[in-house]
Each structure stands twice: as C-alpha cells, then as structure tokens.
C-alpha cells in the first residue's frame, strides 16, 4: 500500500512539473506577442508622423512650384514630379496598411519597409535646391564638324577617348591657332553624346568673357536656374551641388586664353565622375589649370595635308594631270594647318579651268 502511495505521489509531482513547464512557455509566448503588438503600434505611430511631415512638405512644394509656374516661364523639375508621385504612393500604402490592422492583420515587415521609404523621401526633400527651371530645356545636339578631318585626327581622338575612359579628370588640348584643336574637341563631344551616358557641356570661352556668363552657360546645360542669384560664390555653390546630383558630366571649355578659376565654375573636378577637357593655344594655360594629360595638336605633314585638301575638294572636283601639281603647291602653302586647307579647298570646289587654279595660286 505504501508503494502505491509513493508511486501516486511521484506521478503527481511529475504532472505538476509538466504543467508548470507548459504554463511557463505559454506565458513567455504571450509576453512576446504582446511586445510585438506594442512595437508594431509604436512603429505605426512613427510612420504616421513621418507621413504627416511629408504631407506638409507636399503642400509647401506645390505652393512654391505653382507660384513660379503661373507666368509660363518656369517649369517644375522632373525630380519634383517623381517625388510627389512617390509621396502619394506611400500615403496610399499607409491607408491600405491601416485597413489591414482594423481587420486584425499585422504585417511588421511591410510596416518597416514603408517606414524606411518615408524616411528616404523626407531626406530627399531636404536637398531639392531650386524646384523649377526655365521652360526652355537645353537639349544637347551633335556639333557640326568637317568629316573629312576625322580620319586625319583619328589617333588624337583615340588618345583623348582612352584618357577620358580611364579616370583622367582633366585633359588639355593645345596648339597653334588654326591647327584643329576645336575640330578635335567637337569630334570628342559628338562621340561622347552618341556612345556614352555622359552629359556633355560645351562652352566657348570667347574673348572678353565674364565668370557670370560662363556660370550661366554651364547652368543652362544642367537645367539650373541662376536668374535669382547675384552673388558669384553662391552661384558657384549651386553649380557644384547640381554637378554632384547629375554626375557623369564632361565639361568642354573651348578656346581658353588664360587660366580660369574652376572653383568659380562649380569646382567640377572635385565631383566624382566629372571630367574637364579644354582647348587652348597655350601650353602654360594647361599647366596652370592642372591638366592631368596634355595633347599637342601639330600641323599636318605633307601627305596628310594633301589628303585633307583633296577630300575637302569633294568627289565632284576632278583634277587633271595639269591641275594636280598646282593644287599640291597650293596645299603646301597652307603649311599643314587644317582650317586653311579646308577653307582653300572649299573655295576651289568644282573648278576645272587651269587658268583659275593658276590665278588662285598667284593670289596665295
């Protein structure tokens, strides 16, 4: 009898231990569920606050944009339209999430993702800068260049192309007037537009230029409105900020006569992905502006000069055995300068009378 009592006592103790263990697990599980619900509620409140901030920002942005657009001279940036669309989607997703909650459905993963997106949109709104730009959007187009010169410039083109694709931030093209620096730069400009994702800004630095004019020219290429800004330093800062946003920009400064202060032009060389190419008659300008690679464009040799002259005459100009020596003599007098060769050849295009060729040679 005592053995039976002992057995029943042991069995009862074991049952109590099992019940105690089971009850403890149930309590732990309940605590975790409650904590999860509390965390979800707190995160939902945070999301609602962030979206309230976004909604307020939307009102401010729309008001400013509409005020500037009302006279028809300004247009909101595409970045602003995209941001407004994204905010609207986030607001719609919040409404859907709250409907799920009312049905007793809780999705912490979706809430966390939505919270992160709202935070990104808030941060993006802090770096808009100008919300609008001029109605006229500058569309880059290919520059007109004499194609007959392209083959002659082939090696120089390949050198510059190689440098620009191997992280060379600044390239200086120098040489005498009329030797073909601008034509070479135009070929590079057109090739960049056709074969890469770079945004290419071509700016001619004419004699008597001003920093403000150069700033305006660069601003047009990147759709930046500087019309309301007078201070030179602030204009430069806005250019720099736009370069950082745009990235992958190649700035080509043509016919630079003296050192330019790049800091006043937005300091593009400190922006990752930006490149600078300049043409100048002076090696010293390249050196003073810190060009990493230099290319001297030299006069053409006799054979290349004749090839360029002959191609510039066009296929419709047939040179007789009597005229060809005269034409070669005229080409030699251009001393290898491509611009002279092309201009002279074009003036003789279609001429087949030997007397006219002789007269032209005498005038040279």
Secondary structure, 3 states (H helix, E strand, C coil): CHHHHHHHHHHHHHHHHHHHHHHHHHHHHHHHHHHHHHHHHHHHHHHHHHHHHHHHHHHHHHHHHHHHHCCCCEEECHHHHHHHHHHHHHHHHHHHHHHHHHCCCCCHHHHHHHHHHHHHHHHHHCCCCCCEEECCCCCCCCCCCCHHHCCCCHHHHHHHHHHHCCCCCEEEEECCCCCCHHHHHHHHHHHHHHHCCCEEEEEECCCCCCHHHHHHHHHHHCCCCCCCCCCHHHHHHHHHHHHHHHCCEEEEEECCCCCCCHHHHCCHHHCCCCEEEEEECCHHHHHHCCCCEEEECCCCCHHHHHHHHHHHHCCCCCCCHHHHHHHHHHHHCCCCCHHHHHHHHHHCCCCCCHHHHHHHHHHC
